Amino acid sequence: MKSNVKIHKLMILLLPLLIMQSCRKDPPEDPFADNMYLVSSEVELMRTKENVLSVLNLVATQYPDAADIIPDVVSGVNVYSVTYNTEFQGEDVIASGLICAPTAPGSYPILSFQNGTNTLHSAAPTADPQNLLFTMIEYIASSGYVVIIPDYLGFGASKNMAHPYLHKESTVRTVMDMLRAVAEFDDDVAKDITVTTDCYIMGYSQGGWATMALLYALENDYPSEFTVKAASCGAGPYDLAHFNVNVLDLTEYSNPVFLGYIANAYSTYDIYPNPLTDLFNEPYAGRIPGLYDGLHNSEEINGQLTTSIAGLFTAEYLSGADTDQKYAGVRSALWDNSITGWDSEVPILLLHGTADTDVMPVLSESMYNRMIGSGTSALNCFYVPMEGLDHSQAAVPAGFAGYQFFKTYR
């Protein structure tokens, strides 16, 4: 009896708490649950207009072209790390990247930036959003763009897989699916802005090649999804077969990291039918698979290879790369991942440093000639040599030149 009284008293004490718990709202619904592409979003950086202007003024002391952005700044910038659905070789993959949005309400076009060669997981856009180069690209959002910077597969959310370096199909698919994710981003996250289907695309080195491949796909394979207003491509190895011939004709090549990167990716994903030992001498053939694990930077990888072309590649490959049937699959893979010319209606800017010994300027010259030869108007496609600049030196100036080029077509 006493026990029942105690229970009754306890129930009276607990009743308000029970009522409060029963009246609590259900956890908020996942805003991304119904999305086809966008999976998650997290704020990485929040920058006011004043922050942006301060940084640009400081950068302009080293790169005077940065001053050209300052009059265009209309707002602050919020930088988000996002994940999204994509596909690689028939398998679903979660990829990642940065979306940089103006803080001022409005309707904005997309600017997609494809970054250059990187071997470190810690240097991917989502892993290092405060890197100076990425910061400059992020801050372009303050001038009225929604800027996206894909990580590429093999980095960020997909870092457990090897990066399919210079693999055209997966590169295009990964960037395309991030563009599609942006359409869901303004519905779910940045609800004060509207993202249009107009887009501007730019990149340098690997990113220049990726941008050209993306442009071809947007114009020819997905013409109804986005309207490309302009493209800026810097120092890309657009014709990989031509690049390979040029390299094999050299005595020394200062950055063998690029050569091993292509071979590692194409070997890992069976794009090359040949084993690495058919192409590379030992000990390099045995070393290459362990060097591209996301933990070694370019300098470390270069140190484990050799700048000597005769030392790096087998004599059989050097003599038969162009003609021997044994290497037909290698030639086919390089050709399949090169970019042909086509009749484009999009304004295109091709940039290349004249002192570039990593990616030869002739590759941009040839890309320009192939575009013109395929029907693209010379009034719409421009090749601009960047006098005296090597591959590294031209990267930042090419970015500013691309920004100015885009202003012409806003």
NORHUTA-V13035 format. One record per pair of residues at least 6 apart in sequence whose ideal C-beta (glycine too) atoms are under 8 Angstrom apart, sorted by sequence separation. I is the first residue (numbers start at 1). J is the second residue. If there is no record, write none. Layout:
# NORHUTA-V13035
I,J + I,J
This chain:
# NORHUTA-V13035
32,38 + 60,66 + 86,92 + 87,93 + 102,108 + 118,124 + 121,127 + 122,128 + 125,131 + 128,134 + 129,135 + 141,147 + 151,157 + 164,170 + 203,209 + 237,243 + 247,253 + 253,259 + 265,271 + 266,272 + 279,285 + 306,312 + 320,326 + 321,327 + 372,378 + 32,39 + 59,66 + 60,67 + 85,92 + 86,93 + 101,108 + 140,147 + 151,158 + 154,161 + 164,171 + 186,193 + 203,210 + 218,225 + 272,279 + 305,312 + 320,327 + 352,359 + 354,361 + 32,40 + 47,55 + 85,93 + 86,94 + 123,131 + 153,161 + 154,162 + 155,163 + 186,194 + 203,211 + 218,226 + 267,275 + 277,285 + 280,288 + 296,304 + 310,318 + 316,324 + 353,361 + 386,394 + 389,397 + 32,41 + 85,94 + 86,95 + 125,134 + 129,138 + 138,147 + 154,163 + 186,195 + 202,211 + 219,228 + 263,272 + 267,276 + 276,285 + 291,300 + 292,301 + 309,318 + 321,330 + 322,331 + 352,361 + 372,381 + 56,66 + 57,67 + 60,70 + 84,94 + 85,95 + 115,125 + 137,147 + 153,163 + 154,164 + 185,195 + 201,211 + 218,228 + 275,285 + 291,301 + 316,326 + 317,327 + 321,331 + 371,381 + 56,67 + 83,94 + 84,95 + 138,149 + 152,163 + 153,164 + 154,165 + 352,363 + 386,397 + 83,95 + 84,96 + 137,149 + 183,195 + 247,259 + 264,276 + 276,288 + 352,364 + 386,398 + 56,69 + 57,70 + 83,96 + 84,97 + 182,195 + 201,214 + 215,228 + 263,276 + 276,289 + 291,304 + 351,364 + 352,365 + 368,381 + 56,70 + 82,96 + 183,197 + 201,215 + 291,305 + 350,364 + 81,96 + 82,97 + 134,149 + 368,383 + 386,401 + 81,97 + 82,98 + 215,231 + 263,279 + 53,70 + 56,73 + 81,98 + 82,99 + 153,170 + 201,218 + 263,280 + 287,304 + 288,305 + 350,367 + 384,401 + 80,98 + 115,133 + 215,233 + 287,305 + 350,368 + 365,383 + 79,98 + 80,99 + 115,134 + 152,171 + 199,218 + 212,231 + 364,383 + 53,73 + 79,99 + 80,100 + 179,199 + 211,231 + 260,280 + 284,304 + 52,73 + 79,100 + 80,101 + 153,174 + 211,232 + 212,233 + 267,288 + 268,289 + 284,305 + 78,100 + 152,174 + 211,233 + 240,262 + 267,289 + 284,306 + 77,100 + 78,101 + 348,371 + 49,73 + 52,76 + 77,101 + 113,137 + 125,149 + 150,174 + 209,233 + 212,236 + 260,284 + 264,288 + 361,385 + 49,74 + 51,76 + 52,77 + 77,102 + 78,103 + 125,150 + 126,151 + 150,175 + 208,233 + 211,236 + 263,288 + 264,289 + 49,75 + 50,76 + 76,102 + 77,103 + 125,151 + 208,234 + 210,236 + 212,238 + 341,367 + 49,76 + 75,102 + 76,103 + 98,125 + 124,151 + 199,226 + 201,228 + 207,234 + 208,235 + 209,236 + 264,291 + 265,292 + 344,371 + 48,76 + 74,102 + 75,103 + 76,104 + 97,125 + 98,126 + 124,152 + 127,155 + 150,178 + 197,225 + 198,226 + 199,227 + 200,228 + 208,236 + 209,237 + 260,288 + 264,292 + 284,312 + 339,367 + 341,369 + 348,376 + 47,76 + 75,104 + 97,126 + 111,140 + 126,155 + 127,156 + 197,226 + 198,227 + 199,228 + 200,229 + 201,230 + 202,231 + 203,232 + 205,234 + 207,236 + 209,238 + 341,370 + 342,371 + 46,76 + 47,77 + 74,104 + 96,126 + 111,141 + 125,155 + 126,156 + 148,178 + 197,227 + 199,229 + 200,230 + 201,231 + 202,232 + 203,233 + 204,234 + 205,235 + 206,236 + 208,238 + 281,311 + 340,370 + 341,371 + 46,77 + 47,78 + 98,129 + 124,155 + 125,156 + 126,157 + 148,179 + 198,229 + 200,231 + 201,232 + 202,233 + 203,234 + 204,235 + 205,236 + 206,237 + 260,291 + 261,292 + 281,312 + 341,372 + 343,374 + 350,381 + 352,383 + 354,385 + 45,77 + 46,78 + 47,79 + 124,156 + 200,232 + 202,234 + 204,236 + 205,237 + 260,292 + 280,312 + 281,313 + 341,373 + 342,374 + 343,375 + 344,376 + 348,380 + 350,382 + 352,384 + 353,385 + 354,386 + 358,390 + 359,391 + 45,78 + 46,79 + 203,236 + 280,313 + 281,314 + 341,374 + 342,375 + 343,376 + 347,380 + 348,381 + 349,382 + 350,383 + 351,384 + 352,385 + 353,386 + 354,387 + 355,388 + 356,389 + 357,390 + 358,391 + 45,79 + 111,145 + 113,147 + 115,149 + 121,155 + 148,182 + 279,313 + 280,314 + 340,374 + 342,376 + 346,380 + 347,381 + 348,382 + 350,384 + 352,386 + 354,388 + 355,389 + 356,390 + 357,391 + 43,78 + 44,79 + 109,144 + 110,145 + 111,146 + 112,147 + 113,148 + 124,159 + 175,210 + 279,314 + 341,376 + 345,380 + 349,384 + 351,386 + 353,388 + 354,389 + 355,390 + 356,391 + 43,79 + 44,80 + 98,134 + 108,144 + 109,145 + 110,146 + 111,147 + 112,148 + 113,149 + 114,150 + 146,182 + 278,314 + 344,380 + 353,389 + 43,80 + 44,81 + 100,137 + 108,145 + 109,146 + 110,147 + 111,148 + 112,149 + 115,152 + 118,155 + 277,314 + 280,317 + 344,381 + 353,390 + 42,80 + 100,138 + 106,144 + 108,146 + 110,148 + 112,150 + 121,159 + 172,210 + 176,214 + 278,316 + 279,317 + 353,391 + 355,393 + 356,394 + 41,80 + 42,81 + 100,139 + 102,141 + 146,185 + 171,210 + 175,214 + 278,317 + 41,81 + 42,82 + 98,138 + 100,140 + 101,141 + 102,142 + 146,186 + 166,206 + 353,393 + 41,82 + 100,141 + 165,206 + 172,213 + 176,217 + 257,298 + 260,301 + 353,394 + 40,82 + 102,144 + 171,213 + 172,214 + 176,218 + 352,394 + 39,82 + 40,83 + 102,145 + 166,209 + 171,214 + 255,298 + 351,394 + 38,82 + 39,83 + 102,146 + 146,190 + 257,301 + 38,83 + 39,84 + 81,126 + 101,146 + 168,213 + 172,217 + 180,225 + 256,301 + 257,302 + 260,305 + 38,84 + 39,85 + 100,146 + 176,222 + 179,225 + 256,302 + 259,305 + 37,84 + 99,146 + 100,147 + 146,193 + 179,226 + 255,302 + 351,398 + 37,85 + 81,129 + 99,147 + 100,148 + 117,165 + 254,302 + 257,305 + 278,326 + 36,85 + 37,86 + 98,147 + 99,148 + 100,149 + 146,195 + 176,225 + 256,305 + 278,327 + 79,129 + 98,148 + 256,306 + 351,401 + 97,148 + 98,149 + 256,307 + 279,330 + 351,402 + 97,149 + 274,326 + 349,401 + 97,150 + 254,307 + 259,312 + 274,327 + 349,402 + 44,98 + 49,103 + 96,150 + 97,151 + 253,307 + 39,94 + 48,103 + 95,150 + 96,151 + 145,200 + 252,307 + 274,329 + 95,151 + 252,308 + 253,309 + 256,312 + 273,329 + 274,330 + 349,405 + 46,103 + 114,171 + 251,308 + 252,309 + 272,329 + 273,330 + 41,99 + 95,153 + 251,309 + 272,330 + 347,405 + 79,138 + 96,155 + 97,156 + 250,309 + 251,310 + 253,312 + 93,153 + 96,156 + 77,138 + 95,156 + 96,157 + 114,175 + 248,309 + 272,333 + 347,408 + 77,139 + 95,157 + 96,158 + 247,309 + 271,333 + 347,409 + 94,157 + 95,158 + 112,175 + 77,141 + 94,158 + 77,142 + 88,153 + 93,158 + 248,313 + 76,142 + 112,178 + 271,337 + 75,142 + 86,153 + 112,179 + 266,333 + 74,142 + 93,161 + 73,142 + 74,143 + 75,144 + 110,179 + 248,317 + 66,136 + 69,139 + 72,142 + 73,143 + 74,144 + 248,318 + 69,140 + 72,143 + 166,237 + 72,144 + 110,182 + 59,132 + 69,142 + 83,156 + 88,161 + 248,321 + 69,143 + 83,157 + 166,240 + 81,156 + 88,164 + 245,321 + 59,136 + 244,321 + 245,322 + 95,174 + 55,135 + 89,170 + 97,178 + 44,126 + 88,170 + 95,177 + 56,139 + 95,178 + 99,182 + 45,129 + 55,139 + 101,185 + 44,129 + 45,130 + 88,173 + 108,193 + 110,195 + 87,173 + 88,174 + 99,185 + 107,193 + 108,194 + 109,195 + 110,196 + 52,139 + 86,173 + 105,192 + 106,193 + 107,194 + 108,195 + 109,196 + 112,199 + 114,201 + 116,203 + 86,174 + 105,193 + 106,194 + 107,195 + 108,196 + 110,198 + 111,199 + 112,200 + 114,202 + 115,203 + 116,204 + 117,205 + 101,190 + 107,196 + 109,198 + 110,199 + 111,200 + 112,201 + 113,202 + 114,203 + 115,204 + 116,205 + 117,206 + 52,142 + 87,177 + 109,199 + 110,200 + 111,201 + 112,202 + 113,203 + 116,206 + 241,331 + 244,334 + 86,177 + 102,193 + 109,200 + 111,202 + 115,206 + 116,207 + 243,334 + 47,139 + 85,177 + 86,178 + 101,193 + 114,206 + 115,207 + 116,208 + 45,138 + 49,142 + 84,177 + 114,207 + 241,334 + 84,178 + 113,207 + 114,208 + 240,334 + 241,335 + 47,142 + 166,261 + 240,335 + 82,178 + 84,180 + 85,181 + 114,210 + 165,261 + 166,262 + 242,338 + 84,181 + 114,211 + 165,262 + 240,337 + 241,338 + 163,261 + 167,265 + 240,338 + 82,181 + 112,211 + 165,264 + 166,265 + 167,266 + 239,338 + 114,214 + 165,265 + 238,338 + 239,339 + 258,358 + 164,265 + 238,339 + 112,214 + 162,264 + 163,265 + 167,269 + 82,185 + 162,265 + 254,357 + 255,358 + 164,268 + 167,271 + 254,358 + 80,185 + 164,269 + 162,268 + 162,269 + 80,189 + 80,190 + 78,190 + 246,360 + 231,346 + 233,348 + 110,226 + 230,346 + 231,347 + 232,348 + 233,349 + 234,350 + 235,351 + 243,359 + 246,362 + 229,346 + 230,347 + 231,348 + 232,349 + 233,350 + 234,351 + 235,352 + 243,360 + 228,346 + 229,347 + 230,348 + 231,349 + 233,351 + 234,352 + 235,353 + 230,349 + 232,351 + 109,229 + 242,362 + 243,363 + 235,356 + 242,363 + 220,342 + 237,359 + 216,339 + 219,342 + 236,359 + 216,340 + 235,359 + 239,363 + 242,366 + 219,344 + 238,363 + 213,339 + 216,342 + 219,345 + 237,363 + 238,364 + 165,292 + 212,339 + 219,346 + 236,363 + 239,366 + 236,364 + 238,366 + 239,367 + 163,292 + 215,344 + 235,364 + 238,367 + 162,292 + 209,339 + 163,294 + 215,346 + 233,364 + 236,367 + 215,348 + 233,367 + 159,294 + 119,257 + 155,294 + 37,177 + 117,257 + 154,294 + 37,178 + 117,258 + 119,261 + 37,180 + 38,181 + 208,351 + 36,180 + 37,181 + 41,185 + 117,261 + 35,181 + 37,183 + 38,184 + 37,184 + 38,185 + 41,188 + 36,184 + 41,189 + 35,184 + 38,188 + 32,184 + 35,188 + 205,358 + 205,359 + 212,367 + 32,188 + 235,391 + 31,188 + 31,189 + 235,394 + 234,394 + 235,395 + 234,395 + 235,398 + 234,398 + 234,399 + 232,398 + 168,336 + 234,402 + 168,337 + 232,401 + 167,337 + 168,338 + 232,402 + 166,337 + 168,339 + 119,292 + 121,294 + 232,405 + 120,294 + 121,295 + 123,297 + 232,406 + 119,294 + 120,295 + 230,405 + 120,296 + 230,406 + 119,296 + 120,297 + 229,406 + 119,297 + 230,408 + 119,298 + 230,409 + 89,269 + 229,409 + 117,298 + 229,410 + 119,301 + 205,391 + 204,394 + 205,395 + 204,395 + 204,398 + 204,399 + 202,399 + 202,402 + 202,406 + 200,406 + 200,409 + 136,396 + 133,395 + 137,399 + 133,396 + 136,399 + 140,403 + 133,399 + 144,410 + 116,395 + 111,406 + 109,410 + 69,400 + 65,397 + 68,400 + 63,396 + 63,397 + 66,400 + 69,403 + 65,400 + 68,403 + 72,407 + 65,401 + 68,404 + 63,400 + 65,404
